[in-house]
Amino acid sequence: MPVQSRAKVHSVIVVGSGASGGMAAWNLTRQGVDVLLLDAGEKFDRATFWTHVSPWEARERRARGEQPPPFQLDVEEQPYLTPEGQDFELIRVWGHGGKTNIWGRVSLRYSEMDFRAGEIDGWDIPWPIHYRDVAPYYDRVDQLIGVCGGDDDSDSLPGSRYFLPPPAMRCGEVALARAGQRLHMPFVRVRRAVKTVAHNGFPACHHCGQCGRGCDTASFFCSADHLLPDALKTGRLEIRSNAVVARILVDDKGLARGVQYFDRKTGAEREVLAKVVVMGASCVDTTRILLNSTSGAHPNGIGNGSDVIGRYLCEQVRFHARGFMPALYGSATRDDRGIGGEHAYMPRFNHRQGHRRDYLRGFGMQLWNTGCSAEGAAHVARHVPGFGVGLKAGVRQKYPAWVEMHPYGEVLGYRDNRITVDPSKTDRYGVPLARIDYRIRDNERTMVQHMCDTVEALAKSAGIELVDYTRGATDRNGSAIHEHGTCRMGDDPKRSALNAFNQMHEVKNVFVVDGSAFTTASEKNPTITILSLAWRATDYLAEELKRGNL
């Protein structure tokens, strides 16, 4: 009889190819580690992006049955559950690069205040790391991917020596910054992962302002452009597309031995083996996979003996305030598209003397679409009376005066804000769906009032007439797309799932490197921290492999 060959055992399986999974694959392969990367989608072709398709051309294309690349996962293909009356907006991208294909690119470093928040205010646990542990990785990421920004540095928002030049602030942003200065609410030049000059072989941003459609010149950071190609060049990376991971498999000792996945096209079940599994599927999908990975050794989900995984889901609460700055009425129409989104940012300030402190944590503020932009024009027209020639004249007068303020506030980690899986509700592969049970509480409602006070004070100081703003009204839960906390890091295995290097306390050969590993959400966009922690974790993992500890 012929000898039956054994299934290949990979050194490391990485699940997901976005910021976390892409960084893990890039860093491990360059250190000589063989990696099998599983992604639930395929590679998006930049040549097919609708980045520069005009609105009228888009209408014609759609009429012909054409569609832009399907970045956002259709919930009909992969549903998720929420309790009645507790809406949650979940944005997922299945495809190489994940959400980095269309992300907002805001790249804000966490500060020591963020890493020690639980220690400072007594709410729950602090991170098991300090800013000094992550700072060298922030520096490396800035240099690798190209982050633009100013030279400011503060206790709530650390700076960098490696920023590319920032884009010029728009007129409305300058006026808001001056108003903020009068109110002791500082604004800074934005930090975004956009190349304002050519960098590391990629061209500078050409200011088309359509970043949400994907960048066809790869001038903003996307894992599929900036990490995966270099990892493939090492010859140590295999990418398996359309691999929808369902579970981590374990051996008789309770350690991970591989992954079960389903082919997205055919539905066929597959199994791959590895010494180590690295989860980077984004917070909700990673958590769902971990909770569905039940066995005799892990009846509550792999690594979840402490019943922490799925709990402490935290995000950010936000709202939008829009209006006109009459001082800019009738001024010249400008090209304010810039690098897309805001060119200025208001960091957290509420912890400083003289500011309100009747709630925990804080908030920052972004200024998308301020000035003359396609998005601003659409809003402007809705607020101008009349029709015909008169309407056009009114739009021209008010178009340069459009201003938007978008504050983001931290939501605390609550034990019963959680993700669970429902065995009675399954996807097309028979895998239990995720159920997201998430609410904001009194602390966040109090913070929102201060966020409103801040917006109104800035509007008054800058002379802004708010026309699209309702005090106390917040955006949909989940709309910030910054889910964290469900597989958090910590020193105490009874209160956390991971150690300081993103390694499971209970299962030493499983690492989790996406946003679910965060201990807190902060008010900041998380991607630059995800990249830095994934780099740090896989440095540790590569060293442990070399030492034979895994």
N, C-alpha and C positions, 0 to 999 in steps of 0.2 A: 504493500500500500504506500502511496506517496505520502511524504511527511507534510503535515498541514502547517503552513507558515503562521507565526504568531502575529497578532495585530501590532502595528507600530505604536510605540510609546513615545510621544513627543516630550521634549523637555518642558515646554510651557504652552498651555492653551490660553489665549487671550480672547475674551468674549466682548465684542464691540470694537468699533474702529474710530470713534469720535475723539474728543480731546484726551480722555483718559486711556482708552484702549490703544489709540494711535501712538500716544507717547510711550506707553508700556512696550509696544512692539518695536518702536524706533530705538528705545534705549537698550532693551535686552539684546536685540540683534547686533547692535554695534559693539556689544560686549561679548559677542561670541556665543550667544544663546540661541538655539533653534526655537522658532515660535510658529505655532499654527494659530492664525487669527480667524475667528468665526464672526461673520457679519450677516445680519438678517436681510440685507439688501445687496444691491450691486453698485458698481462704480458709476457715478453720474458723469456724463460726457460734457465738459465745459463748452464744447462747440455747439451744443444744443440749448444752452441757457438762453432765456429770454431777457437777458440783462439790458439790452439796448432796443428792445421791441417797444415801439410807441403804442399808446393806448388804442389808437384807431387801427394800427396794424394788428394788435392783439385781438381786437374784435373780428377782423377779417379772418385771421388764422383760426380762431375758435369756430367761426361759422363754417370753415372748411373741415372741421373735425379735429384740428390740431390742438395739442395741449403742451404747456411747458413741462419741464421735468417734475415728476410727482414727489417733491421733497417731503411733504408732510404725510405721515402715515394715515390712511383712511381708517376711522374707527370701526367701520363695517368689517374691514379685514381683521382688525385686532381690537376688539372692544375692551372697555374697562368699566367697572361698576362704581356707583356712588350711592349713598343713602338718599332717600327722597328728601328734597329740599336742601341738599348739601352739594351743590354744583361744584365741579372742579375741572378746570380746563387743562388737559394734558396734551402737550405738543411733542410728537415723536418723529424722528427722521430715521428710517431704515435705509441705509445705503452707506457706502464708504465715506467716512468723515462725519457721519451722524449730523448733529445739529450745527457743527462748525461750518457746514455748507451755507447756512443762512443766518448765523448768529449775529447779535448786535455788536460784537467785537469790543465791548467795554471791558477794560482790563485793569481792575482795581485791586491792589494788594490788600490782603487782610493785615491788620495792625496787631500789636501786642494787646491792645484793648480787646480785640476780637478773640484772640486765642485764650485770653485769661478772663473772659466775660463772666463765666460761672463763678470764678474765684472772687472777682471784684464785687458783683452784686448779689451773690449767693443763690442765683437761680440755677439749679441743676449742676452739671459738672463742667469743668473747664476742659479745653483740649489737652492732650498729653504732650503737646509740643509748644514751643515758643516761637516768636517771630524770628529770632536768631537762627533757629533750626531750618527755617524755610527760606530766609533771605538769600542765601547763595543760589538756590534754585530759581527764585524769582529773577535774579540777575541773569542766569543762564537762559531762561525762557525768553526774557526780553531780547537778548542778543540773537537767539535762534530764530524766533518767529517775526521779529520786528514790531515793536510797540512804540507808538508815538506819544508824546506828552511833554509837559512843561518841566521846570526845574524845582517846583515846590515840593515840600516835604512837611508832614505834620504828624501829630500823635494818632490821628484817626485815619490817615491815608499816607503811608510811607511812599517816598519817591524812589527814583532810580537814576543811576549814572548812565544808563544805556538807552534812554529813550531816543527815538527818532524825532525830528522837528515836529512840533504840533501844527495843526492847521490854524489859519487865522480865525479869530472869533468873529461871528456875525454881528451886525449892528445891534440887534435885539439882545444878544448874549452879552455884549459889552455893557449895554444899559442895565441889564439885570445884575451883572457883576458889580457895577457901581452902586446900585441900590443895595445889594447884599453887603457891600463894604460899609455903607452908612448904618446898617442894622447889625453889624458884627456877625454876618453870615457869609463867610468867605466862599468865593467861586475860584476854581482853578482851571487850567487848560486840561482838556480831556485826555485820558489815557485810553487808547484804542489799539487793537492789533491790526492796524492798517499801515501799509508802507507809504509814507509821505515822500520818501525818496527810494530809488532802487536799492534793494537790500537782499543779500544772499542769493543773487541770481534771479530775483523776481522784480518785475517793473513796479514803478510807483503807481499809486492810485490815480486814475484819470478823471475822478470827480464826476462820474455819471450819476451817482446818488441812488442807484438801484440795487443796493447790496442784498436786500431781501430776496432777490431773484437768483442769487449765486453770483460769484465774481468770475467772469470769463477770462480774466487775465491773472487770476490767483494773486491779486495784490493785497488781499486780506488773508489772515491765517485760516487755513482749512487743513485739517489732518490729512485728508486725501491728497492734497497737493504738497504739503510741507513736511510730512513725516513718513507716510507709507512708501512713496517712491524711493526714498533713501534707504528705508529698511529693506525693501525688495532688492536693492542693488547689492546688499551684503550676501545675498544667496541663502540667507538663513530664515527668511519669512515665506510662509505659504499662506495665502488668503483664500478662504473658502466662502464664497458668496451665497446668499439666499439660504443661510444656515440659521434657522430660528431655534435658539437654544431653549430647552425646556427645563433641564435639571442638571445638577452636578451629581455624578455617580460616586459612590464610596466603596472602599474595600472592607474586609472583615475587621479592620482596626478602626474604622470610622474616618479614615483619611480619604481625601479626594483621589479618585483613580481616573477620572475623565469626565466627559460631558455627553449628554444625550441631546440631539437636536433633530429638527424636521426640515426637510427640503421645502422651501417656500413655494417652489413651482409644482412639485409632484406630490408633496405630502409624505414622502418616504421617510421612515425613521432611520436615523444613523447614530452611531456611537463612536467616539474617538477617545483615545487614552492619553494621559499625560502625567508627568511627575508633579506638576504644579498647575493650578487653575487661577487665572487673574480675571476678575470680573470688572468690566468697564462698559456695561450695557446701558448706562444712565440709571438714575436713582430708582425709578418705579420698576423698570424691567429687571434690573439686577435684584431688587428686593423680591419681586415675584419669583424669579428663578430660585433664589435661596430658600424661600418659604416652601416652594414646591419640591425641593430636594430633601424629601423625607426618607428615612430608613430606620432600621432597628436601632442604630447608633444615634440617630438624630430625628426623633419622632416629631419634633416641632420645627423642622427645617434645619439644614446644615449649619452648624455653629451657633445654634440658637437655644442652647440649654438655659440661658439667662432670660429668655423671652424678651430680648431687646430688639431683635431684627423685625422691622416693620413699624416699630413705635418711634415716637419723637419726630415724625415728619414735620419739617419746618420749611417755610418758603419766605416770601415777602409780601407785604400788603402794599398796594399802590393805587393811585388815582391820577386823573389827568385834568389839568386846568389850562384853558386856551382863551386867547383874547387878542385885542388890538392895542398897539402902542401909538396913540394919536400923534405923538411927536414925529413919527416916521410916515404919516400920511402924505401921499403925493411925492415921496422921495423916489429917486431913480430905481428902476427895476434892476436887480443884481442877480448874478448866478450864485445862489446860496446853497447849492447841492452839497458841495464840499465832499467830505469822506463819508457822507450819509450819517444820519443821526446827529447827535450833538457834538459841538466843538468845545463846550465848556461844561463843568460839573460842579455841583455844590456838595462838598464832603460833609460828613456828620459834624455838627457843631454843638448839639444840645448839652453835651457834658461840660461845656466851658462855663465859667462863672457868669452869672447874670442871665442864664437861659433856663427854661422850664425843665424840671426833672421829676415830675410826678408819675413816671412810668419807667420801665426798664428798657435799656438799649437805645437805639436811635435810628435816624433815617438820613438819606442823601437825596439829591435831586438831579435828574437829567433834563435836557432841553431839546428833545427831538423836534424837527420840522420848523424850528423858528426861522423866520425870514422868508425869502422867495424860494419856495420849493414846490414840486408838483403836489405833494401831500398837503402843504399849506394852502395852495390855491383852491383845492377841492373844499377845504373847510371854509375859506374866505367867502366863496360864492354863496354858501348857505346862509351867510349872515349879512348879505347885501340885498336891500329891497329893490323892487322894480324888475324891468325886463328890457331886452333889446339894447339900444345904444346906452341908455341910462345905467343899466346893470353892468355893462362892460366898463363904463367909466368908473363906476363905484368899485368894481373889482380891481381895476388898475390902481386906484388911489389907495386902497387898503392892503393890497397884496404885500408890499414891503413891510407892513406894520404888524404882521402876524407873529404871535409869540406863544410858545407852549412850555408848560412846566409839568414834570412828571416825577413826583417824589416816590421813593421806595423806602419802606420801613421794615425792620426786622420783626419776624414773628418768632416768639419763643418756642422752644421744643417742649411740647406737651405729650405726656405719655400716651394719651388716648387719641391723639392725632396720628393716625396710623394707616398702614397698608396691610391688608390681609389677602388671603386667597380663598375663593369659594369653590369647593369641590363640585357643587351642584350646577355651576355655570362654567362652561369650558369653551375654549376657542376651537377652531377648525381641526386642530391636532389632538383634541381631547385633553388639553392642559388647563387646569383651573385658572380662571381669570383673576386679575388684581381688583381689589375693592379699595377705594380711597375714601377714607373717613377723616375729613379735615375741616376745622372751624377756627376762626380767629376768636379771641377772648377780650376781656375788659382791658387788659394791658395794651393790646393793639388798638382798640377803639379809642382809648385815651391818647395814644400816640397819633392816631389819625387826626384828632382834633388839633394837636399841635402842628401837624403837617399842614392842615388847613389854615391855621393862624399864620404860618410861615408864608404860604402862597399868597394869602391876602395882604400881609405886610409888604411883601416884595412887590405885589401888584400896585399897592398904594404908593410906595416909594418910587417905583419906576414909571408911574403914570399909565398903568395898563388897565384897559376896560375889559374885564372878564366877560365872555359871552357864551362859553361852553364849559360850565363849572357848576357843580352842585355840592355844597358843603356836606361833608360826611359820606358822600357816595363813593364807594370803592370799586375797583375793577374786579372781575371774576377771580375767585381763588384759583391759583395755579397759573394765572396769566403772565406772571413774571418769568415763568419757565425755569425757575431756580430751585428745584426740589432737592432737599437735603435730609440727613439725619437718621435715616432708617436702618443704617448699619454702622453706627457711629464709632469713632475712635475714643479711647479712654484708658486710664491706668487701671481701673477696677473692672475685672472680667464680669462681675455681677451686674454692672451698670453700662457696659459697652460691649461691642462685638469685636472690635479690632484694637490692636496695640498701636504704638506710635509710628509704626512703619506700614500701616494698613494691612497687617497680617492678622488673620482670625486668632483670637485667644484660644479657641477650642479645636481648631483644625489648622495646623501650622502650614499646610501646603495650599491654602486658599487665601488669596489677597483680593481686596476690594479697593479700587482706585478711583471711582467716580464720585459724584456728589453725595451719594448715600453715606460715604465715609465721614462726612463733615459732622462735627459735634454741634455747631451752631450755624445759622444761616447768614448772620450779619445783615447789613443793608446793602452789601456790595454784590456786584455780578461775580460769579464764582470761577469762571473758566481759567483765568490765569493761575488761580490757586489749585484747581484740579490738575492742570499741567505740571505745576511745580511739585505737588505731592506725589503724582504718578511717577515723575522722574526720580524723586527721592526714594519712594517705595521700591522701585525696580533696581535702583542702585543697591539697596539692601538685599533684594531678592537675588540679584546676580552674584553678590558676594557669598550669600548663603549656599547657593548652588556650587560655587567654586570650592567651598569648604566642605561640601558633602553633607550639609545639614538638612538638605531637602532632597 
